[in-house]
Amino acid sequence: MGEWSKTIGERGEQIGQALLERLGWGDNQQGVKIACSKNKEHALADAPKRETHGIDFLYSYQSPFCDELCDNLIVSSKYSSVAYPPKSVSSFKGFYKDLVQNNVVL
């Protein structure tokens, strides 16, 4: 099961990379590990402390709207071997929560 899950995750990242390239964000960073700043509060059921969050891509660029402002976009790709259920709001809330809890300052 672990190998299949890894294969599915890698496929999702390939699709995410292709999409980002089409958006013009091909110059992103992959595999960046950003430490969780609140690892006890964000702990998972199977781990007492959380080390990182579900970040797949990091894209940084200078803001076209404000001088001397750098925007950092954190992207997480989610891919499944089966279709999402019609009412998958709770799944997406979990994905969203995982990303917004980062509290990252780069």
Residue, then its C-alpha position, 0 to 999 in steps of 0.5 A: m500500500g505504501e508504494w502505491s500511495k507514493t506512486i499516486g503522490e508522485r503522479g499528482e506532483q507531476i500534474g501539478q508541475a505541468l499545470l504550474e509551468r502552463l501558468g508561467w510558474g515553472d521556475n518553482q522549488q520542489g521538495v522544500k522542507i519548511a519546519c512547522s512553527k507550532n509543531k505541538e498545536h498542529a500535531l497529527a493523530d499518529a505523531p506527537k509533534r508535526e515536523t512539516h506541512g503538505i508543501d509540494f511547490l514553493y514559488s517566489y516572485q516580486s510583486p507587480f503591484c508593490d515595490e520591494l515586496c516579494d510574494n511567496l506562493i505555497v502549493s500543495s497538489k492532491y491527487s487520488s487514484v479514485a474520484y473524490p466523493p460528490k460532497s468532498v467539502s471535509s476533504f478540502k477543508g482538511f487540505y486547506k487547514d494543512l496549508v494555512q497552518n504553516n505560519v511561514v515567514l520566508 
